[in-house]
Amino acid sequence: MRAVIQRVTKGNVDVKEETTGAIEQGLVVLIGVTHEDTEKDVEFLADKITNLRIFEDDQEKMNLSVKDVGGKILSISQFTLYGDCRKGRRPNFMQAAKPEYANELYEKFNERVRELGVPVETGVFQEYMKVSLINDGPVTLILDTDQ
């Protein structure tokens, strides 16, 4: 699994001009799933993201997690994270998991994050979405369970 994590002061996602998810302080997480991913990857990623210390404490050091600050996660499925742009001019998406499998692991990720005590808002799987956010810092990180 692959995730792009952005610390935000605000984020929202609209589908067909209707807001399906919105948060204030927290993380916008773009999630991509590949064929080899398993529930073990879901567990690792959910635990890592909810406990990642990327929010500042009173001394302005990144010592707090999204759980520590009472933040939320806006989780967006994004198969394009597995786009391979090395050849040609159009990305190849062969490494992205089939939609049924990707949605299963994406939903398990969201449920696991909720179990870990962090509220989750989402977009709509396999729909055209417009994501807006205010990146705080800016802080943007990439996690890949293969690395």
N, C-alpha and C positions, 0 to 999 in steps of 0.2 A: 504494500500500500504506500501511497505517496500523499503527503499533505503539505500545503502551503499555509502557513500560520501567520496571521497579521494581528498585532495588538491594536485594538481600536477604541475610540471613544463613542463610536456609533456605527452601526451597520444595518442594512436591510436588503431584502431580496423581493423583487416583484415578478409575478408570473401573470401574463395577460392583464397587465395594468392593475393587479391586485397584490397588495403586500401579503406575502405568506410567512415571512419571518422578519423580526426586527429585534435588535438589542441595543443597549447603551454600552457601558464599559464591558469589555471582554475580548473575545477572539473571533475573527472570521477565519474559518478553516475550510479550505478547498480540499476535497478528498478524491483521490483517484485510486481505482482498483485494477489490478492486473490478474492474469489467469492463475498464477501460482499462489496468490494470497489465501490465507486461511484465517480461522478464528483466532489463532495465535497472534497473527499480525494485528487483528482488531484489538485484542487485549493490550498488546504492547503500545500501539498508537494511542489508544484512549487513555491509558495510564500515563504515558509520557506527556501528552498534551495537557491533561488536567493538572499535572504536577510541575510543569515546566515553569521555572521561576524567571518570568520575563516582565513582571510588574515591579515598579519601584517602591521601596520602603521609605521610611522617614528620612533616611540618609541619602536618598536618591540612588540607591543601589538596586539592581534587579535581583531581589530576594523573595518576591512574592509570586504565588501562582494565581491562576484565574479563580481557583477555589478560595484562596486567602483573601482576595479582594471582593468576593461576592459577585464576580462577573458571570457572564453567560457566554455561550458559544453559538455562533451562527454557522451552521454546517451546510456546505454546498457540495453536492456531487459534481465532479468535473472530470469526465473521461479524457479531456484534452491534456491532462497532466501526463498522460502516457503517449503523447504525440511525439513521433520521431522525425526530426527535421534535418537529419544529416544528409539525406539524399533528395535531390529534386527540389521543387519549390512548394510542394503541397505536403503537409504532415501525413505520416503514416500512423494509423491508430491500431495496428495489429496487436500491440502489447496491452491495450485496454481490454478488460474482461468483458464478456458478453453481458448485456444489460440485466438479465435475470440474476446472474451471479453477483454482479457488481452491486445491484440494489440490495440484495440479501446482506452482503457484508457492510454496505453503507448504513443500512438500518440497524444492524447489530452494533456498529460503532456508536451511533447516536444513543442507542439504548444503554450501552456500557458507560458512556459519559454521564448519562442521567443517573445510573446506579452509583457512580463515583461522586455524586452530589452536585453536579454542575447542570443548570438548566440549558436546554438545547432548543434553538429555533432552527427551522430548515427551509429550504426551497422545495421544489417539486422535482422528483427524479425524472429524467428524460424530457424535461420541458425546457423551452427557451426561457432563460432567466436574465433579469437585469439586477446586478449586484452593485450596491453603493456602500461606500464606507469612508470613514475618516481614520486613516492610519495614524496611530499615536506613537510618535518617536521620530521617525518611522521605525517600527520594529517589524521585520518580516523574516521568517525562518522557513526552511524546507526540511522535512523529515521524510526518510524513505526506509521502510522496514527491511529492504534488501541491503542496506549499507550499515 
